[in-house]
Amino acid sequence: MPANHTMQWNQALAELPGLTVREAKALEASSLLTVGDLLMRVPRRYEDRRSTKPIASLVNGETVSLLVHVYSAGWRFSYKRYFEVSAGAEADPYGARILLRWFNMPYVAKLLAMGMNLSVYGKVKEYGGKLTMTNPDFEVMEDEDTGRRLVQVAMGDLAEPAAPPLPEQELVHTARIVPIYKGISGIPARSLRALVWRVLQHLPQQVAQPGYDVAPLYPFRQALQDIHFPETPEASQKARMRFALAECFCQQFTVAWKRRRTQGRVGQVTATTDAYLQELLQSLPFCLTAAQQRCVAEIRADMQRPQQMNRLLQGDVGSGKTLVALCAMLLAVESGKTAAMIAPTQILAEQHYNNFRRLLKDMDVRLSLRTSDRADDSDIIPEAPGYADAAPRIIVGTHALLYKKNRPQSLGLAVIDEQHKFGVAQREQFINCGDNPDVLVMTATPIPRTLTLTLYGDLDVSVIDELPANRGEIITALRTPAQLKKIIAFMRTELEAGRQIYIVSPLIEESETRQQASALKELEKWRSIFPDVNIGLLHGRLSADDKDAVMARFRAADTKILVSTTVVEVGVDVPNATIMLINDADAFGLSQLHQLRGRIGRGQHKSYCILLSATKPGEPGRDKLDVLCRTLNGFEIAEEDFRLRGPGDVLGTAQSGLGAVRFAEWLSDMRLIHRASRDAAAILDADPDLRLPEHAALRELVSHEAEQGITG
């Protein structure tokens, strides 16, 4: 690349001098099209290759950087042909030596020759009493022309030049803190690192940060240098925090922009009187928990205002969210509005519908179920005499509600259950069924506080943080496969007492690459263990009708043992099921295990979650199992899952609308979130419509988000 060549941020990588066609195609396949794309693909970690040691003090097995002089170089043969360099300290020609060997790398012979000074990095191993490094990273310390002439001398083409003084040069692969990037197929790690280095050297010092600059006192160009090739670990961390703040600010700004527009949006008054609500509460054989009562009051206060409600109802599995939602729906119905709830699966929609029918059987409220199998009102069973001709006031359905023939009319309250199971566009489509209806979204997935602020910062949040008193106790125990006989004996006791059992496995069928239990194999095993017991099978490859039939038999207790995959994770309610055996429990995520455990303990009987795993203390996957045995608190588990796995794995960004997250550390840093939120609020206070020239980038940001259906 010419020394005076200047890069531009939006310049196409394919135009870069020296880039091969193969490299350009490999970059394009990884969605790296411009200089900016390449430089914003930051290192996933670093290796500190700065410290050097004398060869005589090296220890077998250590990984080190060395500055050495080449005393001999040439091809060698053993079981394989390899290129070998004998190297030592330049100031000590008769001192200790180390052998540097390169296998399957013939180009090295064209780069190295006797007389060169090298910086090398690799792992030291002792073979036959000799210290060696195999395939080490290396760099020639002389300038490029001198190195080429030394190779030519070694090949007998030229007279040896006078040894020049060592020039000061920037090392890329050795003797520094070296960036390690996620691999790109078709480009060796060394070549990718060198490409990033070359691009940085030709990037103008005055390059501006794309979008809004959140830290003008820390120049963007310097931050790029620090994050790719830092001089110190502190420099890389400082740069990451700068980029994390920029990313956090963009997210918090779009949330603040949306919140200000939805807060002022004219809506419907959907709570006037509460006769239906009081009638329901008086008919219940129990009282709402204090947390449920608090959430009902918060929702009701929103529904009494003429502005549109946008509220998240967050609660652990079994905390009674659905009952709180029904209270809100009854308020809307009594105000003359239609209330509709959308659920992600037909099983869950039917469960809600049947529960509502049971709870409202003595009330004059018309219900409707709308799924792919129930697409109109013709087969709706009136819930009270005299309502045969009335339109349904409470509608429960699946994605079928999004289709024109099933869209609710006069929608006053839209309830979205397990909202993370729906895409952003689907949620917007459902809400648009009415004229700015009140919106209540529900999730049974406990979320750490920082993520709640991040994902739902545009919503008011109600949290049900206690369980009903009438729920059965759940005991969680970790057991090994060697204890299976005792587990079987215990299961037999529970079956004889009339209880039911879940057996969950990570796979549907056996796999050559994953040595884990499969549902199909487990079905055979348990049928041989309990030949007189009706055992069912549930997994994701079954059709919707077959899944419904399997679950109907299990709910009716015709099936006593249900062998399943994680398809039972969400929402299915079988109070008589008291045992869940989870095979290879270490293969599941912590929050997923908690969701699975939530399928038991739904009734008054004591229940047992048995985690079957061969992991030992200290091994991968064991920590999360110990956490699950220690607590039933979903919010505590969410925080621990966040700590163990990190925010990048906990988030389902595709469904959340959050988009790609490059700098996940801000998701767990309350200080950054508060700072970004405060900065966003200050800008919107001063310039609500973003008319000032310095806010042009922010106008573009919210316009882009609106096009993606992420902001209002």
Disulfide bonds with the S-S distance in Angstrom:
none
